[in-house]
Amino acid sequence: MGLYSDMSNESNTRRSLRPKLRKHYHEGEDQDAAIEGHRTFDLDDKINNKRFATNLVKIMKGEDFTFKYIQEHGFFQPMLFKELDGLGITVPGKDFTVNDVKTCVGSRRMVDAMDVNSQKAVEMSMAQFAKYYESEERDGLYNVISLEFSHTKLDDLVHKPSVVKLLDWVDTVWPRELKETQKDSTNILAEMKYPKVQKYCLMSVAGCFTDFHVDFGGTSVWYHILHGQKIFWLIPPTDENLGLFESWVLSGKQGDVFLGDRVKQCARIKLEAGYTFFIPSGWIHAVYTPEDSLVFGGNFLHSFNIPKQLRVSALEDKIHVPFKFRYPFFGEIMWYVMASYIKVLLGRTHIQSIKDTKKEKNEKDVNQTEVKQEDKTFQKEISGKENKLGDTVNEKASTSQSEEVLAEQSDNEKSTNHKEENSIKQELNEKEENVESNGEGSDKNSTAYKHISKYELEGLKLLLWHLESMHKLPQPKRSIPDLIVDPKALLNDARELLDIHANDEPELAVNGEPICKKIEEVSQSIKKPNSVCKADGSSTKPTSGLKFKPGNANRPRSKAGVIISARRRRTRCRNCDNCLRSDCGQCNFCKDMKKFGGPGRMKQSCINRQCLAPILPACATCSMCGYEVQESKDLMECHQCNDIVHPACLQAKGQPHEGLVNKDLPNSWECPKCMAADSKSEKSENSLKSSSSSAMKKVKQAKKRQQKDSNSPVSTQSDKPSSKKSKNETPSPVLRSKRLTHQKSPTSKPSQVAIPRTCLR
């Protein structure tokens, strides 16, 4: 007690200058994780136990799985497809490996690898995981299940099933303008413009186990096993099972209890390479990997099981799932769904474009500033009048005036409210008249009328209740998108829509066509123009249909005229003598380092450790094929235009592929384009030099002639014909004398020739 009391007294009298150690929250996590993640049940027993049957999974053919089938039967049961025929899926070949994923996604792409022992995420780069995956001796078990690869090179190699394209709300409901603005390939929520959950790559080593879970937001999932095997345990999403799952998660004893033993029904199925598997929304499942596997898949929300999706979202709130592991923009997409159905079925738009919202925001800001200025001036006038009349006016008069002002304000507010109500009623009446004139209202016999299937109708009713409850929450929790300006009008139109379609016939709704169709991509919507004919009869080829095409006019060029691309910063080779040295501790860079007591501002390596042969970074790719290193192909970087390319790719396209290799720097050369441009520039310089030399020779010859003329006597010079005049003419003696005086050089001595008297006149 004495020691602590002395410390407390000292802290009260003066500030302690002793450096204090900060607590690092990652310390001790491994120990706790190992305790939490330790399984007490026997996993081999669960794999071989005959209690888990496969009767809950439906085996189908791709030809039978259509949008019409979903309209008729719904999507509530897991489905297995042993072949790709009829599904419309596109995946890479069997030779595709994890290293190929690394080249397509990028070596520096950070991924969340799940530690199997602790069931917690560990962040590592794609290069580190590929090295771990390919190594024979592995430290621990890591499983990558959250690598979303949209907007990467792998995106062009993998296409989801055709039915999913018609179901996914991201393709059918989300505004196209927002989706087009997405540029970042990572899953950073701050830079995400749409729910980026459509394409995932799952890489697992043998022995990985993912405990029971429900996919975020109640999304449905499709899996395609490219390599390896997978074993799934599936639990139906009944209210009883979801309640058991909630209590099982909140208990914190997942390692002690296998949830499949607690429920009444639990199916087990083994997936082989080449199989495609669909899991509906809400199904509780666990996964085991008996062999190293590579899987492609994706998550999607749809209109045929909205109640279960909302149920899972509410369950995530109860079990306190972090926002990072939830479906992004879940609340916003619900508003877009209802607005899209209203637009198609009632012809009323509630989603504005981005340009209109920006204009409205600017107008609101201007109006707010004007109102603030008017309020300030009004307050100043009132304060001045009160100061003048403060002594003369009694308290009764002031109270009566204040009452009159309040009455006037209330009358003004009432009049404005009546005006707003009348304007809203007029707009609604106009919309109703337009709908009735178009024949899209309650006339079910018209050809424009569309029937809603029973699964969609049930979901839309529950969705309307959900949106109304969200609208009653405080403003930050409503999740209303910025593009929806009037949510009240949207809810009113939704009620009207459900009243009109309350008695739709389910049989007429089964037509194989979705109500909210897929939004076409920009590349497909832009039409390429035909060839343009000029006045002289020649034709020019049309330019590409890309919306944002960089112009070559403003791009930097080398001296030879070749366009210079962005330079890649090289990295250490880690093999030369300088890379293997240690810091000297004496140079300016070492003195700046924090480990030597410096501020750490320069952030430069030691002078003695500067690499002698820096190599290209791992993210460098060929400008023609788009890959890093292929079979017997090495990247070469031009030291003039900075273009990185495989020489074999140039040869394959019939272009010159022999360049001038730089022996001092690895993977460096002068590309054939720059060499050809240099040769052309040298030829032009030589031609200029030859022309200039010939001109100089002529000038020198003329000077020599002038010197000879100046040194020779007048009589001899007068006999020679001049170049300016005709051959027969001879210049007069006066003009001749003047020419001689001007052509004398400053170094030449005055001539001793006698000048005739006529020159002196």
C-alpha positions in Angstrom: 0.0 0.0 0.0 2.9 2.4 0.7 4.2 2.1 -2.8 0.8 2.8 -4.4 0.1 5.7 -1.9 3.5 7.3 -2.7 2.7 7.1 -6.5 -0.7 8.6 -6.0 0.7 11.5 -4.0 3.4 12.0 -6.6 0.8 12.1 -9.4 -1.2 14.7 -7.6 1.7 17.0 -7.1 3.5 16.8 -10.5 3.1 15.1 -13.9 5.1 11.9 -14.3 7.6 12.0 -17.1 8.1 8.2 -17.2 7.1 6.7 -20.6 4.0 4.6 -20.2 3.4 1.4 -22.3 0.2 1.4 -24.3 -2.0 -1.6 -24.3 -2.0 -3.5 -27.6 -5.3 -5.3 -28.1 -3.8 -8.0 -30.3 -1.7 -9.3 -27.4 -3.2 -12.4 -26.0 -5.7 -12.9 -28.8 -4.0 -16.0 -30.0 -4.2 -17.7 -26.6 -7.9 -16.8 -26.1 -8.7 -17.8 -29.7 -7.1 -21.2 -29.3 -9.2 -21.8 -26.2 -12.4 -20.6 -27.8 -11.9 -22.4 -31.1 -11.0 -25.7 -29.6 -13.6 -28.3 -30.7 -14.7 -30.9 -28.1 -16.9 -32.9 -30.5 -15.4 -35.4 -33.0 -15.6 -34.0 -36.5 -14.9 -37.4 -38.1 -18.0 -38.8 -36.4 -20.1 -36.0 -37.9 -18.7 -36.8 -41.4 -19.5 -40.5 -41.3 -22.7 -40.5 -39.1 -25.7 -41.9 -41.0 -28.1 -39.7 -39.1 -27.6 -36.8 -41.5 -29.4 -37.8 -44.6 -29.5 -36.1 -48.0 -33.2 -36.0 -48.5 -33.4 -32.2 -48.2 -31.4 -31.6 -51.3 -33.0 -31.7 -54.8 -30.9 -32.9 -57.7 -31.9 -31.2 -60.9 -30.7 -30.5 -64.5 -29.8 -27.1 -65.7 -32.4 -27.1 -68.4 -35.2 -27.4 -65.9 -34.0 -24.6 -63.6 -35.5 -21.5 -65.2 -37.2 -18.3 -64.1 -40.6 -19.8 -64.9 -39.8 -22.7 -62.5 -39.1 -20.2 -59.7 -42.3 -18.3 -60.4 -44.3 -21.5 -60.1 -42.5 -23.4 -57.3 -40.4 -20.7 -55.6 -36.9 -21.0 -54.3 -37.0 -22.7 -50.9 -35.0 -26.0 -51.3 -31.3 -26.5 -51.9 -30.5 -27.7 -55.5 -27.6 -29.7 -56.8 -26.5 -29.7 -60.5 -23.8 -32.2 -61.5 -23.2 -30.6 -64.9 -23.0 -27.1 -66.2 -25.3 -27.6 -69.2 -28.2 -25.3 -69.2 -27.1 -23.1 -66.3 -25.3 -20.4 -68.3 -22.3 -20.4 -66.0 -18.8 -19.5 -67.3 -15.8 -20.5 -65.2 -12.1 -21.0 -66.0 -10.6 -24.3 -67.1 -9.3 -27.1 -64.8 -5.8 -25.8 -65.1 -6.7 -22.6 -63.3 -4.9 -22.5 -59.9 -4.6 -20.2 -56.9 -1.5 -18.5 -58.5 -3.7 -17.6 -61.4 -6.1 -16.0 -59.0 -3.2 -14.0 -57.6 -2.2 -12.8 -61.1 -5.8 -11.8 -61.9 -6.6 -10.1 -58.6 -3.2 -8.7 -57.7 -0.4 -9.9 -55.4 -0.9 -7.0 -53.0 -4.7 -7.5 -52.6 -5.5 -7.9 -48.9 -7.8 -10.8 -48.0 -9.4 -11.9 -44.8 -8.2 -15.5 -44.1 -10.3 -17.4 -41.5 -8.2 -19.2 -38.9 -9.9 -22.5 -38.5 -8.7 -23.1 -34.9 -10.1 -19.7 -33.6 -12.8 -19.0 -36.3 -11.4 -15.4 -36.5 -10.3 -13.4 -39.5 -6.6 -12.8 -40.1 -5.5 -10.2 -42.7 -2.9 -11.2 -45.2 -1.9 -10.4 -48.8 -2.8 -12.5 -51.8 0.8 -13.3 -52.4 1.3 -14.5 -48.8 -1.8 -16.8 -49.1 -0.8 -18.2 -52.5 2.6 -19.0 -51.0 1.0 -20.7 -48.0 -1.5 -22.6 -50.2 1.2 -24.0 -52.5 3.7 -24.9 -49.7 3.8 -28.5 -48.4 4.5 -27.6 -44.8 1.7 -25.3 -43.6 1.6 -23.5 -40.2 -2.1 -23.6 -39.2 -5.2 -23.9 -41.2 -6.4 -20.8 -43.1 -9.5 -20.4 -45.2 -10.3 -17.5 -47.6 -14.1 -17.2 -48.1 -14.6 -13.5 -48.7 -12.5 -12.5 -51.7 -14.9 -10.5 -53.9 -13.3 -10.1 -57.4 -15.7 -7.8 -59.3 -13.9 -5.1 -61.3 -10.8 -7.2 -61.7 -9.4 -9.4 -64.5 -11.0 -12.4 -63.0 -14.4 -10.8 -63.4 -14.3 -11.5 -67.2 -13.5 -15.2 -66.7 -16.4 -16.0 -64.3 -20.1 -15.4 -65.2 -22.9 -16.3 -62.8 -26.0 -18.4 -63.8 -28.5 -16.9 -66.2 -31.3 -17.3 -63.6 -29.4 -15.4 -61.0 -29.0 -12.5 -63.5 -32.8 -12.3 -63.6 -33.2 -12.6 -59.9 -30.4 -10.5 -58.4 -31.7 -7.1 -57.1 -28.3 -5.5 -57.8 -28.8 -6.1 -61.5 -32.5 -5.4 -61.7 -33.2 -2.8 -59.1 -30.1 -0.9 -58.1 -29.7 2.4 -60.1 -27.3 1.9 -63.0 -25.7 5.3 -62.5 -24.4 4.4 -59.1 -23.2 1.0 -60.2 -21.2 2.6 -63.1 -19.4 4.9 -60.7 -17.8 2.0 -58.9 -14.0 2.0 -59.7 -12.4 0.3 -56.7 -12.0 -3.5 -56.9 -11.7 -3.9 -53.1 -14.5 -4.1 -50.6 -13.9 -0.8 -48.8 -17.4 0.3 -47.6 -16.5 4.0 -47.8 -15.8 3.7 -51.6 -18.5 1.2 -52.4 -21.2 2.4 -54.7 -23.4 -0.7 -54.8 -23.7 -4.0 -52.9 -20.5 -5.6 -54.1 -21.3 -9.3 -53.2 -22.0 -10.8 -56.6 -18.8 -12.8 -57.2 -16.6 -14.5 -54.7 -13.6 -16.8 -54.8 -13.2 -19.4 -52.0 -9.8 -21.0 -51.4 -9.5 -23.6 -48.7 -6.9 -26.1 -47.7 -7.6 -29.7 -46.6 -9.0 -29.8 -43.1 -10.7 -26.4 -43.0 -14.0 -26.3 -41.2 -16.5 -23.4 -41.1 -19.0 -23.7 -38.3 -22.8 -23.2 -38.7 -23.8 -19.8 -40.0 -26.4 -18.0 -42.1 -25.3 -15.9 -45.1 -25.6 -12.2 -44.5 -28.9 -10.5 -45.1 -30.6 -13.8 -45.8 -29.0 -13.9 -49.2 -29.2 -17.0 -51.5 -25.9 -18.5 -52.6 -24.6 -20.3 -55.7 -21.4 -22.4 -55.6 -19.3 -24.1 -58.3 -16.6 -26.4 -57.2 -13.7 -26.0 -59.7 -11.1 -28.1 -57.7 -11.4 -30.3 -54.6 -14.3 -31.4 -52.5 -16.8 -29.9 -50.0 -19.1 -31.4 -47.4 -22.1 -29.4 -46.3 -24.4 -29.8 -43.3 -27.8 -28.1 -44.0 -30.5 -27.1 -41.5 -33.9 -25.7 -42.7 -34.7 -22.1 -41.7 -37.8 -22.8 -39.6 -38.6 -20.4 -36.7 -37.7 -23.1 -34.2 -34.3 -23.7 -35.8 -33.5 -20.0 -36.1 -34.3 -19.6 -32.4 -31.9 -22.5 -31.6 -29.3 -20.9 -33.8 -29.7 -17.6 -32.0 -29.3 -19.1 -28.5 -26.4 -21.3 -29.7 -24.5 -18.2 -31.0 -25.2 -16.1 -27.9 -24.1 -18.9 -25.6 -20.5 -18.8 -26.8 -20.1 -22.6 -26.7 -20.0 -23.3 -30.4 -16.9 -25.4 -30.0 -18.6 -27.7 -27.5 -22.0 -28.2 -29.3 -22.5 -29.4 -32.8 -25.7 -27.6 -33.8 -26.8 -30.4 -36.1 -27.3 -32.6 -33.1 -29.8 -30.1 -31.5 -32.2 -29.8 -34.4 -34.8 -32.3 -35.8 -33.6 -32.2 -39.4 -30.0 -31.8 -40.6 -28.8 -33.0 -44.1 -25.3 -33.7 -45.2 -24.1 -33.7 -48.8 -20.7 -34.1 -50.4 -19.8 -32.0 -53.5 -17.3 -33.1 -56.0 -15.3 -31.1 -58.6 -17.6 -29.8 -61.3 -20.8 -29.7 -59.2 -22.9 -26.5 -58.8 -24.9 -26.0 -55.6 -27.7 -23.5 -54.8 -28.6 -22.6 -51.2 -31.8 -20.6 -50.6 -32.0 -17.7 -48.2 -32.0 -18.4 -44.4 -30.6 -22.0 -44.5 -28.1 -22.7 -41.6 -25.1 -24.6 -42.9 -21.6 -25.7 -42.0 -18.8 -26.6 -44.4 -15.8 -29.0 -44.3 -13.0 -29.3 -46.8 -11.6 -32.8 -47.2 -9.2 -31.7 -50.1 -7.6 -28.5 -51.2 -10.4 -26.7 -53.1 -11.0 -23.7 -55.3 -14.6 -22.5 -55.5 -16.4 -19.7 -57.3 -19.8 -18.4 -56.1 -21.9 -15.4 -55.3 -24.7 -14.0 -53.0 -27.9 -12.4 -54.2 -31.2 -11.0 -52.8 -34.4 -11.6 -54.8 -38.2 -11.1 -54.7 -39.3 -14.7 -54.1 -38.3 -15.0 -50.4 -38.5 -11.5 -48.9 -39.9 -12.6 -45.5 -37.0 -14.8 -44.8 -34.5 -12.2 -45.9 -36.0 -9.7 -43.4 -36.1 -12.4 -40.7 -32.4 -13.0 -41.0 -31.7 -9.3 -41.0 -33.5 -8.9 -37.7 -31.6 -12.0 -36.4 -28.3 -10.3 -37.2 -29.4 -7.3 -35.0 -30.1 -9.7 -32.1 -26.8 -11.6 -32.2 -24.9 -8.3 -32.7 -23.2 -9.1 -36.1 -20.6 -6.4 -36.9 -21.5 -4.0 -39.7 -18.5 -5.2 -41.7 -19.9 -8.7 -42.0 -23.4 -7.6 -43.1 -25.0 -7.1 -46.5 -24.0 -3.6 -47.6 -26.8 -1.1 -48.3 -29.5 -3.6 -47.1 -31.9 -0.9 -46.1 -31.4 1.2 -49.2 -32.0 -1.6 -51.6 -35.4 -2.3 -50.0 -36.5 1.2 -50.9 -35.2 0.7 -54.5 -37.2 -2.6 -54.8 -40.5 -1.0 -53.9 -39.7 2.0 -56.2 -38.9 -0.3 -59.1 -42.2 -2.3 -58.8 -44.1 1.0 -58.6 -42.4 2.3 -61.7 -43.1 -0.8 -63.8 -46.7 -1.5 -62.6 -48.0 2.0 -62.0 -45.8 4.1 -64.2 -44.7 6.5 -61.4 -41.0 7.2 -60.9 -39.6 7.9 -57.4 -35.9 7.5 -58.2 -34.2 10.6 -59.4 -31.0 10.8 -61.4 -27.7 11.9 -59.7 -27.7 15.2 -61.7 -31.1 16.2 -60.4 -30.3 15.5 -56.8 -27.1 17.6 -57.1 -29.1 20.5 -58.5 -31.7 20.3 -55.7 -29.0 20.2 -53.1 -27.4 23.3 -54.6 -30.7 25.1 -54.7 -31.5 24.2 -51.1 -28.2 25.5 -50.0 -28.7 28.8 -51.8 -32.2 29.1 -50.3 -31.0 28.4 -46.8 -28.3 31.1 -47.1 -30.9 33.6 -48.3 -33.3 32.7 -45.6 -30.6 33.1 -43.0 -29.6 36.6 -44.3 -33.3 37.7 -44.3 -33.7 36.4 -40.7 -30.6 38.4 -39.6 -31.9 41.6 -41.2 -35.4 41.1 -39.7 -33.9 40.5 -36.3 -31.8 43.7 -36.5 -34.9 45.8 -37.5 -36.9 44.4 -34.6 -34.2 45.0 -32.1 -33.8 48.6 -33.2 -37.5 49.2 -33.0 -37.7 47.6 -29.5 -34.9 49.9 -28.3 -36.7 53.0 -29.5 -40.1 52.1 -28.2 -39.0 50.2 -25.1 -39.6 53.2 -22.7 -42.9 54.4 -24.2 -44.8 51.1 -24.8 -46.4 49.4 -21.8 -46.2 45.8 -20.9 -49.9 45.2 -22.0 -49.3 46.7 -25.4 -46.2 44.5 -25.9 -48.1 41.4 -24.9 -51.0 42.2 -27.2 -48.5 42.8 -30.1 -46.7 39.5 -29.4 -50.1 37.7 -29.5 -51.0 39.4 -32.8 -47.7 38.4 -34.3 -48.1 34.8 -33.2 -51.6 34.7 -34.6 -50.4 36.0 -37.9 -47.6 33.4 -38.0 -50.0 30.6 -37.2 -52.4 31.9 -40.0 -49.4 32.0 -42.4 -48.4 28.5 -41.5 -51.9 27.2 -41.9 -52.2 28.8 -45.4 -48.8 27.3 -46.5 -49.8 23.9 -45.2 -53.2 24.1 -47.1 -51.3 25.1 -50.2 -48.9 22.1 -49.9 -51.7 19.7 -49.3 -53.6 21.0 -52.3 -50.5 20.7 -54.5 -49.9 17.1 -53.3 -53.5 16.2 -54.0 -53.3 17.7 -57.5 -50.2 15.8 -58.3 -51.7 12.5 -57.0 -54.9 13.2 -59.1 -52.8 13.9 -62.2 -50.9 10.7 -61.7 -54.1 8.7 -61.2 -55.5 10.2 -64.4 -52.4 9.3 -66.3 -52.5 5.8 -65.1 -56.2 5.4 -66.0 -55.5 6.9 -69.5 -52.6 4.5 -70.0 -54.7 1.5 -69.0 -52.3 0.3 -66.4 -54.5 0.8 -63.4 -57.2 -1.6 -62.2 -58.1 -2.9 -65.7 -56.9 -6.5 -65.4 -58.2 -7.4 -68.9 -55.8 -5.0 -70.6 -52.6 -6.4 -72.2 -50.4 -4.0 -70.2 -51.5 -5.4 -66.9 -49.0 -7.6 -65.2 -49.9 -10.2 -62.6 -47.7 -10.7 -59.6 -46.8 -14.2 -58.4 -48.0 -15.3 -55.0 -44.4 -15.4 -53.6 -43.7 -11.8 -54.7 -47.0 -10.5 -53.5 -46.5 -11.9 -50.0 -43.0 -10.5 -49.9 -44.1 -7.0 -51.1 -46.8 -6.9 -48.3 -44.2 -7.6 -45.7 -41.8 -5.2 -47.3 -44.3 -2.4 -47.2 -44.8 -3.0 -43.4 -41.0 -3.0 -43.0 -40.5 0.3 -44.9 -43.3 2.0 -42.9 -41.7 0.9 -39.6 -38.4 2.2 -40.8 -39.9 5.5 -41.8 -41.0 6.0 -38.2 -37.5 5.7 -36.9 -35.1 8.7 -36.5 -33.6 10.2 -39.6 -30.2 8.4 -39.4 -31.8 5.0 -39.0 -34.3 5.2 -41.9 -31.8 4.2 -44.6 -33.6 6.2 -47.2 -31.4 6.7 -50.3 -30.6 10.2 -51.5 -32.1 9.5 -54.9 -35.6 8.9 -53.3 -36.8 12.4 -52.5 -40.4 11.8 -51.3 -40.6 8.5 -49.3 -44.2 9.3 -48.1 -45.5 9.4 -51.7 -43.6 6.1 -52.4 -45.4 4.4 -49.5 -48.8 5.8 -50.6 -48.2 4.4 -54.1 -47.1 1.1 -52.6 -50.3 0.7 -50.7 -52.2 1.5 -53.9 -50.2 -1.1 -55.9 -51.0 -3.8 -53.3 -54.7 -2.9 -53.3 -54.8 -3.2 -57.1 -52.9 -6.5 -57.3 -54.4 -8.1 -54.2 -56.5 -10.5 -56.2 -54.0 -11.4 -59.0 -54.2 -14.9 -60.5 -51.0 -16.9 -59.8 -51.4 -18.9 -63.0 -51.3 -15.8 -65.2 -48.2 -14.6 -63.3 -46.2 -17.7 -64.4 -44.9 -16.5 -67.8 -41.1 -16.8 -67.5 -40.6 -13.0 -67.6 -39.5 -10.9 -64.6 -41.4 -7.8 -63.7 -38.2 -5.8 -62.9 -35.9 -6.7 -65.8 -32.2 -6.7 -65.8 -30.5 -3.3 -66.4 -28.3 -3.4 -69.5 -24.7 -2.6 -69.1 -23.2 0.5 -70.6 -21.1 -1.3 -73.1 -24.2 -3.0 -74.5 -26.4 0.1 -74.6 -23.9 2.3 -76.5 -24.2 1.7 -80.2 -21.2 2.0 -82.4 -21.7 4.6 -85.2 -21.3 3.6 -88.8 -18.3 4.8 -90.9 -18.4 8.5 -91.6 -17.9 9.6 -95.3 -15.9 12.6 -95.9 -16.2 15.1 -98.8 -13.4 13.6 -100.8 -15.1 10.2 -100.8 -12.9 8.6 -98.1 -14.4 7.0 -95.0 -13.2 6.9 -91.5 -13.6 4.0 -89.1 -15.9 4.7 -86.0 -14.3 5.3 -82.7 -14.8 2.9 -79.8 -18.0 3.1 -77.7 -16.2 3.6 -74.4 -17.6 6.5 -72.4 -14.3 7.5 -70.8 -11.5 7.1 -73.3 -8.2 8.8 -72.5 -7.0 11.1 -75.2 -3.5 10.7 -76.5 -3.1 14.3 -77.4 -2.3 15.5 -73.9 -0.3 12.5 -72.8 3.5 12.9 -72.4 5.8 11.7 -75.1 9.5 10.9 -75.3 11.9 12.7 -77.6 11.3 10.2 -80.3 7.5 10.8 -80.1 6.5 7.6 -78.3 3.7 7.9 -75.7 5.2 7.6 -72.2 3.1 5.4 -69.8 3.1 5.5 -66.0 6.4 4.3 -64.5 6.3 1.4 -62.1 8.4 1.8 -58.9 10.8 -1.1 -58.6 11.4 -3.1 -55.5 14.4 -4.7 -53.9 15.9 -7.9 -55.3 16.8 -9.1 -51.8 19.7 -11.0 -53.2 22.5 -8.5 -53.9 25.2 -7.6 -51.4 23.6 -4.2 -50.6 20.2 -5.8 -49.8 21.8 -8.3 -47.5 23.7 -5.6 -45.5 22.5 -4.0 -42.3 22.0 -0.3 -41.7 25.2 1.6 -41.1 23.6 4.0 -38.5 25.9 6.9 -39.6 24.4 8.3 -42.9 21.8 11.0 -43.0 19.0 8.5 -43.7 20.0 6.2 -40.8 20.1 9.2 -38.4 16.6 10.1 -39.5 15.3 6.6 -38.6 13.3 6.2 -35.4 15.4 3.2 -34.3 18.5 5.4 -34.3 16.7 8.3 -32.4 15.6 10.3 -35.5 12.1 11.8 -36.3 11.5 9.3 -39.2 10.5 11.9 -41.7 12.6 11.0 -44.7 11.5 7.4 -44.9 14.5 6.4 -47.0 16.7 3.3 -46.7 20.4 3.4 -45.8 22.8 4.5 -48.5 24.8 1.4 -48.1 21.6 -0.7 -48.6 20.5 0.7 -51.9 19.7 -2.2 -54.2 22.0 -2.8 -57.2 19.5 -4.6 -59.3 15.9 -3.5 -58.4 13.2 -5.7 -59.9 9.7 -5.0 -61.2 6.9 -5.0 -58.5 4.7 -8.0 -58.1 1.7 -6.0 -59.5 3.4 -5.3 -62.8 1.5 -6.9 -65.7 1.9 -7.1 -69.5 0.1 -4.3 -71.4 -1.0 -6.7 -74.1 -2.1 -10.0 -72.3 -2.7 -8.5 -68.8 -0.8 -11.2 -66.9 2.4 -11.1 -64.9 4.6 -14.1 -65.7 3.5 -16.9 -68.0 5.2 -20.0 -69.3 8.7 -19.1 -70.5 7.7 -15.4 -70.7 9.4 -12.6 -68.8 8.3 -9.0 -68.5 10.4 -6.3 -70.1 10.2 -2.6 -69.2 11.3 0.0 -71.7 13.5 2.6 -70.0 12.2 5.3 -72.4 8.4 4.9 -72.7 8.0 2.8 -69.5 5.8 0.2 -71.3 5.9 -3.3 -69.8 5.2 -6.2 -72.2 6.1 -9.8 -72.9 8.4 -10.0 -76.0 6.6 -13.2 -76.8 3.3 -11.3 -76.9 4.7 -8.9 -79.5 5.9 -11.8 -81.5 2.5 -13.5 -81.4 0.9 -10.5 -82.8 3.4 -10.2 -85.6 5.1 -7.1 -84.3 8.8 -6.6 -84.0 10.0 -8.1 -80.7 13.7 -7.7 -80.6 14.9 -4.8 -78.5 18.1 -3.5 -77.0 18.5 -5.2 -73.6 19.9 -3.3 -70.7 22.5 -5.6 -68.9 22.8 -3.4 -65.9 19.2 -3.6 -64.8 17.0 -6.8 -64.8 13.9 -6.9 -67.1 14.9 -3.6 -68.8 15.3 -2.9 -72.4 14.6 -0.4 -75.2 11.5 -1.6 -76.9 11.3 -1.9 -80.7 9.0 1.1 -81.0 11.4 3.4 -79.3 14.3 2.0 -81.4 12.4 2.6 -84.6 11.5 6.1 -83.5 15.1 6.8 -82.5 16.3 5.6 -86.0 13.8 7.9 -87.7 14.9 10.8 -85.6 18.5 10.1 -86.3 17.8 10.1 -90.0 16.0 13.4 -89.8 18.9 14.9 -87.9 21.4 13.6 -90.4 19.4 15.0 -93.3 19.2 18.4 -91.4 22.9 18.2 -90.8 23.7 17.5 -94.4 21.4 20.3 -95.6 22.8 22.7 -93.1 26.4 21.7 -94.0 25.8 22.3 -97.7 24.3 25.7 -96.9 27.3 26.6 -94.8 29.6 25.6 -97.6 27.8 27.9 -100.0 28.0 30.7 -97.4 31.8 30.2 -96.9 32.4 30.1 -100.7 30.5 33.4 -101.0 32.6 35.0 -98.2 35.8 33.8 -99.9 34.7 35.4 -103.2 33.9 38.7 -101.4 37.3 38.7 -99.8 39.0 38.1 -103.1 36.9 40.9 -104.6 38.0 43.3 -101.8 41.7 42.5 -102.1 41.8 42.7 -106.0 42.3 46.1 -107.9 39.3 47.9 -109.2 40.2 47.5 -112.8 40.3 43.8 -112.6 37.1 43.6 -110.6 35.3 45.9 -113.0 35.9 43.5 -115.9 34.1 40.7 -114.1 30.3 40.5 -114.5 28.1 40.9 -111.4 25.7 38.2 -110.2 22.8 40.6 -109.7 23.0 42.3 -113.1 23.1 40.8 -116.6 26.3 39.3 -117.9 26.9 42.1 -120.5 26.4 45.0 -118.1 29.2 46.5 -116.0 28.6 48.5 -112.8 29.4 52.2 -112.7 32.5 53.3 -110.9 30.6 55.1 -108.2 28.5 52.1 -107.2 31.5 49.9 -107.5 33.5 52.0 -105.0 30.6 52.0 -102.5 30.3 48.2 -102.6 34.0 47.8 -101.9 33.9 50.1 -98.9 31.0 48.0 -97.3 32.5 44.6 -98.0 35.8 45.3 -96.3 36.5 43.2 -93.2 37.6 44.9 -90.0 40.9 42.9 -90.0 41.8 43.7 -93.6 44.3 46.5 -94.3 43.3 49.5 -96.4 44.1 48.9 -100.0 46.9 50.9 -101.8 44.9 51.2 -105.0 44.5 54.7 -106.4 40.9 55.8 -106.4 39.7 57.9 -109.4 38.4 61.4 -108.9 34.9 60.5 -110.0 34.5 58.5 -106.8 35.0 61.7 -104.7 32.2 63.5 -106.2 
